[in-house]
Amino acid sequence: MDTQIELAKHRLFAVDELNAADIKLFPGSTRDSTPEQIAEQVNKAIAQIMNGEYELLSDDND
């Protein structure tokens, strides 16, 4: 079984997935999260988007 980090790498960078080229993640002011925990949250967010579990927010500048 893949680790959360390996799964996140595949989902973000694989040609058959998002095929992202440049991703920067900023964990905020707390550094208590491990890379595995951050990857888990990335995977959760991607899964929610893929399942249509999101809400589009309008940009007030439009």
Phi and psi restraints in degrees (value plus and minus 20) as a CYANA .aco file:
   2 ASP   PHI     -90.2   -50.2
   2 ASP   PSI     129.8   169.8
   3 THR   PHI     -96.5   -56.5
   3 THR   PSI     145.9   185.9
   4 GLN   PHI     -78.1   -38.1
   4 GLN   PSI     -57.7   -17.7
   5 ILE   PHI     -85.5   -45.5
   5 ILE   PSI     -65.1   -25.1
   6 GLU   PHI     -85.3   -45.3
   6 GLU   PSI     -60.2   -20.2
   7 LEU   PHI     -83.4   -43.4
   7 LEU   PSI     -63.6   -23.6
   8 ALA   PHI     -83.2   -43.2
   8 ALA   PSI     -63.0   -23.0
   9 LYS   PHI     -78.2   -38.2
   9 LYS   PSI     -64.8   -24.8
  10 HIS   PHI     -84.1   -44.1
  10 HIS   PSI     -68.8   -28.8
  11 ARG   PHI     -83.2   -43.2
  11 ARG   PSI     -55.6   -15.6
  12 LEU   PHI    -101.5   -61.5
  12 LEU   PSI     -61.3   -21.3
  13 PHE   PHI    -133.1   -93.1
  13 PHE   PSI     -32.9     7.1
  14 ALA   PHI     -88.1   -48.1
  14 ALA   PSI     124.7   164.7
  15 VAL   PHI     -80.8   -40.8
  15 VAL   PSI     -55.6   -15.6
  16 ASP   PHI    -105.7   -65.7
  16 ASP   PSI     -14.9    25.1
  17 GLU   PHI    -137.6   -97.6
  17 GLU   PSI    -148.5  -108.5
  18 LEU   PHI     -96.2   -56.2
  18 LEU   PSI     -44.1    -4.1
  19 ASN   PHI      34.7    74.7
  19 ASN   PSI      21.6    61.6
  20 ALA   PHI     -90.9   -50.9
  20 ALA   PSI     130.1   170.1
  21 ALA   PHI    -129.9   -89.9
  21 ALA   PSI     -51.9   -11.9
  22 ASP   PHI    -166.2  -126.2
  22 ASP   PSI      86.0   126.0
  23 ILE   PHI    -141.3  -101.3
  23 ILE   PSI     113.4   153.4
  24 LYS   PHI    -145.0  -105.0
  24 LYS   PSI     108.7   148.7
  25 LEU   PHI    -135.0   -95.0
  25 LEU   PSI     110.7   150.7
  26 PHE   PHI    -135.0   -95.0
  26 PHE   PSI      90.2   130.2
  27 PRO   PHI     -93.0   -53.0
  27 PRO   PSI     -17.4    22.6
  28 GLY   PHI      67.0   107.0
  28 GLY   PSI    -177.9  -137.9
  29 SER   PHI    -103.4   -63.4
  29 SER   PSI     -39.9     0.1
  30 THR   PHI    -115.0   -75.0
  30 THR   PSI     117.5   157.5
  31 ARG   PHI    -133.7   -93.7
  31 ARG   PSI       4.4    44.4
  32 ASP   PHI    -100.2   -60.2
  32 ASP   PSI     -32.1     7.9
  33 SER   PHI    -100.5   -60.5
  33 SER   PSI     120.5   160.5
  34 THR   PHI    -107.2   -67.2
  34 THR   PSI     140.7   180.7
  35 PRO   PHI     -76.4   -36.4
  35 PRO   PSI     -56.3   -16.3
  36 GLU   PHI     -84.1   -44.1
  36 GLU   PSI     -59.9   -19.9
  37 GLN   PHI     -88.3   -48.3
  37 GLN   PSI     -59.3   -19.3
  38 ILE   PHI     -85.1   -45.1
  38 ILE   PSI     -63.8   -23.8
  39 ALA   PHI     -81.3   -41.3
  39 ALA   PSI     -57.9   -17.9
  40 GLU   PHI     -80.7   -40.7
  40 GLU   PSI     -61.7   -21.7
  41 GLN   PHI     -88.8   -48.8
  41 GLN   PSI     -56.9   -16.9
  42 VAL   PHI     -81.6   -41.6
  42 VAL   PSI     -66.3   -26.3
  43 ASN   PHI     -82.7   -42.7
  43 ASN   PSI     -60.1   -20.1
  44 LYS   PHI     -82.7   -42.7
  44 LYS   PSI     -64.4   -24.4
  45 ALA   PHI     -83.7   -43.7
  45 ALA   PSI     -64.4   -24.4
  46 ILE   PHI     -82.6   -42.6
  46 ILE   PSI     -62.8   -22.8
  47 ALA   PHI     -82.3   -42.3
  47 ALA   PSI     -61.1   -21.1
  48 GLN   PHI     -84.1   -44.1
  48 GLN   PSI     -61.6   -21.6
  49 ILE   PHI     -83.9   -43.9
  49 ILE   PSI     -65.2   -25.2
  50 MET   PHI     -83.5   -43.5
  50 MET   PSI     -49.5    -9.5
  51 ASN   PHI    -109.6   -69.6
  51 ASN   PSI     -16.9    23.1
  52 GLY   PHI      56.4    96.4
  52 GLY   PSI      -2.8    37.2
  53 GLU   PHI    -113.7   -73.7
  53 GLU   PSI      47.2    87.2
  54 TYR   PHI    -170.6  -130.6
  54 TYR   PSI     145.6   185.6
  55 GLU   PHI    -148.4  -108.4
  55 GLU   PSI     105.9   145.9
  56 LEU   PHI     -95.5   -55.5
  56 LEU   PSI     112.6   152.6
  57 LEU   PHI    -124.3   -84.3
  57 LEU   PSI     119.3   159.3
  58 SER   PHI    -102.7   -62.7
  58 SER   PSI     129.1   169.1
  59 ASP   PHI    -110.7   -70.7
  59 ASP   PSI     103.7   143.7
  60 ASP   PHI     -83.5   -43.5
  60 ASP   PSI     -34.9     5.1
  61 ASN   PHI    -104.1   -64.1
  61 ASN   PSI     -25.6    14.4
